[in-house]
Amino acid sequence: MEKEDGRMAKAATQDVFSIAKFIRTAAHLVSIIFPGDFTEASSVLTAGAGPLIRVRTIIRSGIVSACLAVLALAVAPDALRAETDCLACHADKSMQDSSGHSIAVDRKTFKASIHGSLKCNDCHADIKAYPHPEHLAPVQCKSCHDGQESELEGSVHATAAQHPCTSCHGDAHSIFPKVDPRSAVYTLNIPGTCGKCHGNDATSKKNGLPDVYLPYADSIHGMALAKGGLLVAANCTSCHGSHHILRRKDRQSPIFRTNIPQTCGSCHAGIADQYKAGVHGKALAAGKSGAPVCTDCHTAHAILQPTEAAFRMRSTPLCGSCHKAQFTTYRDTFHSQLGALGGYVETARCWDCHGAHEILPASDPKSPIASANLVKTCSKCHAGANQKFVQYQPHADARIFKLNPGLYLVRLFMNLLLISVLTFFAIHTILWLIRARYDQIKKKSAQGGKDA
Amino acid sequence: MPDLEQAAGENRVQSSTGGRYFLRFTRAQRGLHAVLFTTFLVLAATGLPLRFSSTPWAIRLAQEVGGFGAIIFFHKLCAFVLTAAFLIHFKNVMMRGLVHHEKGIFWGPTSMVANWKDVKDLFGHFRWFVGLGPRPQFERYAYWEKFDYWAVFWGMVVIGASGYAMWFAPFFARFLPGWALNAVLVVHGEEGLLAILFIFSIHFVNTHLRPDSFPMDMVIFTGVESEEEFKTKRQQEYERLSMEGKLESRIAAAPELWLIKFSRIAGFTAIAIGLVLLVLTLSAIFL
């Protein structure tokens, strides 16, 4: 605050336009209040000096003006703002610079904006007098926001061709505090703001940026934010940060593989604890970077409600992409046959039995697939499951005799039965067909009829 | 279920045009076959997508009817109807054989039970196929017809039992060992596959598509067959009835036109569905 006050004071002393402008305004006021005598005075002050003016009038109008100036300075400091002068030109909505960019400023919006109390040349610091040079130096936001600017350095946006501050915060003349719904970086507006470049449009294609806006918008986070207006729902900055955004390959990045559980855990603290206690979390902590992190199962942007049919349907192959042998044996079972066809999402998927976050080996007594817990686990779906029922093997491999001798023999018998019956009758029926057709033709030709 | 002689007598009308017609299947037997093939087609159409659940056509078919929930509903519904039909048939056979002491149910030329003649017929048939002997003369039910019957009989018991074991798994787990719950799916799937492959290829050809009957043997729909058909297909039964003087008692009315038309539509629909399912099954196995 101290710094800002100082800057304002400095700006005030530099203000050369405002005094001249004020005197002119004061003279207008005087001429309105005291018509007649001061008419010329007003015109003098407006048009400059002339030989026909009466000295008395000049003195009187001068005194009145000075008094009014002092009064105005004391009671209405706003009236002295420099933008009043700048806006004499820049309020024109059609105003453009030589390259065709709009250089108009909407007075009302600017006054309401977070920078509304600043004067134009607080930012456009190279303007000292009017007329000002046609080409001005770029505004340096860091002259005030040096903390954010230094965070930006080294981030993915540091080298962006567009002005990094305004591409997110919007036009500098209409920036609002981030808690203001009008702000481009208001929580509910962030996805739209980032999506301007990271959506499926020309900007994103030109820069080779992935289209993450739409998957996010359809995700549970995006829906909660856009439809529910839920401020705590994760938006882009919740995971990526805002000014110091780093690539996911960067170890410092909150979305670097091994940092992801912590990043998601900043909201999903309970789940993060369960994850850390499970086999996947432990493997990751042990330095196995191949161990699945949150995004491997849930994806990064297109995160779905896990109980939703769409997620349940695609979840088993997801686990199966690492656990290949278990996926194969699972696919032999009724659970998989049921599950693959859709419309029946209740069928047991991997985590219905193994748990989702705190996955524990069967040897762990806390595991839902520990033998002592099987009845309880199976009973979630199969009411009346007993000790014998849970001897069912959800991953039985009927192809290996050693593992499941009974099952292996049953499968062998059924296969032999199938093959022998079909082979015998295939031969039987083909021979029969040939013979019957032969007889038919012979009979017809014997009758003198046409060959059938 | 009245015997054929009785049943034929009920609607005996001398055919005015063409030759005589003889009753082969009673109304109840034809009804049983209709229930059997209707439910079997639905069971096959809903079972195959499960057996080959990862094939695109299975997923597509499931989606069309409303996913697995719909599939299993129709599967269970037809299973229940077929079970009921099976039990009614079983009860009728037992009543005729054990209570009413009807002759020829469990033994003899008109029985479904295999006998020595069937073994001789099988070998004789093979000899005829390759031109080493005369064509065997068959009784009411030829050996392949008996095989069809017993294959379906055994199939219904095996598929039915394993199906109910899965349907009510926690209940069956009270007396089955744990691995049996794994085995019932294998049994159900393999036996079902065998039934589908057998019916849609062997039974279709043996009974309907072979040159003698092509394109379809209508007798299972109309219940009657012409004298010529009777004589060539089941010569021994025809001769036995002639000798016993019972041939007249089997004479029945010629099938009505609407029944022939209806039978054609129903029969060809069933055969068409069966062949489509056969192609899908074979494609899933071999592709």
Interface residues (C-beta under 8 A of the other chain):
Chain A: R331 T333 F334 S336 Q337 L338 G339 A340 L341 G342 G343 Y344 T347 H382 A383 G384 A385 N386 K388 F389 V390 Q391 Y392 Q393 A396 A398 N404 G406 L407 V410 R411 M414 N415 L417 L418 V421 L422 F425 A426 H428 T429 L431 W432 L433 I434 R435 A436 R437 D439 Q440
Chain B: P49 L50 R51 S53 S54 A58 I59 A62 Q63 G66 G67 F68 G69 A70 I71 I72 H125 F126 W128 F129 V130 G131 W144 A151 M166 A169 P170 F171 A173 R174 L176 P177 G178 W179 A180 L181 N182 A183 L185 V186 V187 E190 E191 L193 L194 L197 F198 S201 I202 V205 N206 R210 P211 D212
